[in-house]
Amino acid sequence: MFKRFKFILMIIITCVLFTSCGVLDDVFIKVGFKNDRFEYINEGNVTKVVIQSVRDKNFKFIITDKTVLDELYDILSKAKGAEESSTLNPDFIFELHLTGNKVEKYYYIAGLDKENKGNFYNEDEKYIVSKRLDNDLLDNFFNIRTPIKFSSVYYDSIIEVLDIYRESFDSDKINVYLNKDRESAKFILSIEEEEFKGTLENKYDNVVLNQELGTSAIDMVVSTVGYKSTIIKMKIEFKQKGNILKEFYVLGNYENKKWVINVYKDKKPSDF
């Protein structure tokens, strides 16, 4: 393996010294460091890219700026092909609008799959795209009002409320249900949700995530009712056959570089 890497490195150094950029690109493609599938972006044949959240249909952004399109090309051109796509639900839909009214559509799962499966794919193509797509591109759009360290405060708050509820009530099977949380839908990512599911399975014997409502003894329905970068407000209802058993209100404030979470049972706080 080391000898092969050393050989490839020598080829690249030689190409840098004695060949043009075009020839160097060809070498990168041949050794698998680059793909030419998205060359049409580099050639200026993309008029815009529409990125749509799968969970929140109202959350989308459109890319037309050449600098950003060039950055997208650089990321996608370095994506590696994969045999199959991840089994996680996609977070975003990418629509690449080409000249001539042609549209290429891909599904994207933020972050890398632990099993190295494709996270940027459609029916015909599957690619493993690096986290640069998250860190360099998507984060620029998310940083508008996203609660700081959203995944931490969101999932930690749910676990805190779950623990309080279980201290006082029977340990019936509980279904933690996030699929109706429209306000936070745009911030929920499949990989983080999968990690949260694993946390629930390791911590509790009878807690599941996002099962069909009514199939468990108790449904824990989570709703975000307001947020800013340093504030998050959540309402959490425990329901049985559609009837509310208990209500909790969560008020989180980001202070001194950490979240301070306050939980209120049954009664909504005055500053909620």
PEKARA-V428634 format. One record per backbone hydrogen bond with DSSP energy under -1.0 kcal/mol. NH is the residue of the N-H (numbers start at 1). CO is the residue of the C=O. If there is no record, write none. Layout:
BEGIN
NH,CO
NH,CO
END
This chain:
BEGIN
5,1
6,2
7,3
8,4
9,5
10,6
11,7
12,8
13,9
14,10
15,11
16,12
17,13
18,14
19,15
24,20
25,21
26,22
27,23
28,24
29,25
30,26
31,27
33,28
34,28
35,77
39,36
41,38
43,39
44,41
45,40
47,97
48,97
49,63
50,95
51,61
52,93
53,59
54,91
59,56
61,51
63,49
69,65
70,66
71,67
72,68
73,69
74,70
75,71
76,72
77,73
79,76
80,128
82,126
86,118
91,108
92,108
93,52
94,106
95,50
96,104
97,48
98,102
99,45
104,96
106,94
107,121
108,92
109,119
116,113
118,84
119,127
120,127
121,107
122,125
127,120
128,80
133,130
135,131
136,132
138,133
139,134
141,138
142,138
143,139
146,142
148,229
150,147
153,149
154,150
155,151
156,152
157,153
158,154
159,155
160,156
161,157
162,158
163,159
164,160
165,161
166,162
167,163
168,165
169,165
172,170
174,206
175,218
176,208
177,220
181,178
182,180
187,184
188,184
193,189
194,190
195,191
196,192
197,193
198,194
199,195
200,196
201,197
202,198
203,199
204,200
208,174
210,176
215,212
218,173
219,239
220,175
221,237
222,177
223,235
225,233
226,233
228,231
232,252
233,226
234,250
235,223
236,248
237,221
238,246
239,219
240,243
243,240
245,238
246,238
248,236
249,264
250,234
251,262
252,232
253,260
254,230
255,258
258,255
260,253
262,251
264,249
266,247
267,265
272,269
END
